[in-house]
Amino acid sequence: MQVTATLRRAMVSPQKARLIADLIRGKGINEAVSILEFSPQKSAKIFKKLLLSAVANAEDRMDQFDDYINIDDLKVSTVFVNEGMRLKRIMPRAKGRADRIVKRTSHVTIKVSV
């Protein structure tokens, strides 16, 4: 059984989020949560919340289909980060010019399985 949790439009660039995704891919749930808890990056907090959501989804599905799954046996099977929409902003510069600032967002998907 494979359960998914998805977060869309997370305010973190995909490049920075993929660094955290690589840390938890293939790990057990308890190990992944402890890695994310002590990681100082902003995206680690986002990933931790999403991972706990995936575990809650697994518990809900377990009740729905009458399958017994030990939550401690779950592991992070798939984590991927796609690029979301880009927010385009303008920064005023000297002599009436303007620079464009692009604020990137991410779509994060975590799949947990037994």
NORQUIWO-V91102 format. One record per backbone hydrogen bond with DSSP energy under -1.0 kcal/mol. NH is the residue of the N-H (numbers start at 1). CO is the residue of the C=O. If there is no record, write none. Layout:
# NORQUIWO-V91102
nh->[NH:NH]
co->[CO:CO]
This chain:
# NORQUIWO-V91102
nh->[3:5:7:10:12:17:18:21:22:24:25:26:27:29:32:33:34:35:36:37:38:46:47:48:49:50:51:52:53:54:55:56:57:58:59:60:61:62:63:64:65:67:73:74:75:76:77:78:80:82:84:87:89:91:93:97:99:101:103:106:107:108:109:110:111:112:113]
co->[112:110:108:106:10:13:14:17:18:20:21:76:24:74:28:29:30:31:32:33:34:42:43:44:45:46:47:48:49:50:51:52:53:54:55:56:57:58:59:60:61:62:70:71:113:27:111:111:109:107:105:103:101:99:97:94:91:89:87:10:82:7:80:5:78:3:75]
